[in-house]
Amino acid sequence: QVRLVESGGGLVQAGDSLRLSCAASASGGTFSSYIMGWFRQAPGKEREFVAAIRHSFSNTAYADSVKGRFTISRDNAKKTVYLQMNSLKPEDTAVYHCAAVSSIVDITLRNGYRYWGQGTQVNVSS
């Protein structure tokens, strides 16, 4: 069982930056063994993939819409995954959810993740 708690959301202006955090607690397994992902859901839209990171820090994936602006990272000692968001745009406004899974072939696949956090709201004004 893995419990995920996101933080760091807020209201910012276009062009600003935010760093989201996702703190994990796992009753089985170790945090470093989990694949971690960030997804977002805007009002009236489906939840979409944003970024993900495998056990290896160099193995990451990003949605085209955030590539070059967002960076995912993890601190296994702190059991935390981060999403650094730069050059934010109004279309980045959404609830951002952290997700975890022990094994998955396609780390961009929403339905493949087993554990989900409640989310943190990000609002970007123009």
N, C-alpha and C positions, 0 to 999 in steps of 0.2 A: 504494500500500500504506500502511495506517495501523496503527500499533501503539498499543494503549491499555493503560495500567496504572493500576488503581484503588488508592486507599489511604484510610485514615481510619476504617475499620470498628473495631468493638470491642464490649465488653460494657458496657451502661449500664442504668440503672433507668428505669422508666416516668416520663415527664415530663421526662427529660433531653434534651439536644441533642447532635448529632454533625454534623460537616461532612465529607462525602466529597469526594475529589478524583480526577480522572481526567486523567492526563498523556498527551498524544498526541504521536506522532512520525509524520510523513508523508513518504514518499519521493516522492510525487507530489501536486501540488496544494498548497494552503495550508490551514492549520487553520481559518482564518476562513470558508472556503468550505463547510465540512462542517456538516451538521445533526447535533447531538449529543443523545443520549438516555440516560436511566437506566431500567433495568429491574430487577426483583427476582424471585428464585425462592426460595420457602419449601419445606421438605422435603415431598415428595409432591404438590407443586402445579406447575402450569405457570408458565413465566416470564411475568411481567406488566409492563405499562407503568407507569412511575412519573411521569416528567417528560421533557420534551424542549424544546430551544431551537433556533430557526433562526438564520440569520446575523444577523438583526436581534434585538437584545437584548430588544426588547419583544414579540417573537413567541414565546410560550411556551405549553406545554400541560401539564396535570396530570391525573393520575387523581383521581377524586372522593374516593377514600379518603385522599389526602394533601393535597388542596387546602386552603390556609390554614395548613398546618403545614410544608410543604416548599417550598423555593425553589431553582430551578435558575438558574445564572449561568455566564458564561464570561469568561475573560481571554484574548483572542486573542494578545496579546503573549507570554504565558506558555504558550500552547497547552494550556490547562487548562480543564476544565469542573468545576463544583462542584455539590454537592447539600447545601444546608443543611437539616437535619432537626431540627425543634423539636417539643416535646410528644410525644415518642416513645411508642408504645404497644407492648405485647407482640406484637400482630399485625403490627408492622413488622419483626419478626425474619425475616431472609432473607439470601441472598447477593445483593449489589447489583452489577449489571453496567453498565458504560458501553458505549455503542454509537455508531457513526458511519456516516453515509452522505452521499454528495455531493448526492443529489437524491431526494426522496420527496414524494409528494402528502400522505399521511396520516402525520404524524410520530409518531402513537401506535401505528403498526403494527409489531409486533415483527419480522415476517418481511421487512420492507422494509429493515432495516438490514444493512449489508454487513460491517462490522468490529465485533468484540467484544473486550472485555477479559476477564480470567480471573475477575474479581469480588473483592469484599471482604465479609467476613462481618459482619453487624450482629445483635447479640443484645440484646433488650430484656427485662429481667426485671420482673416485676410486684411 
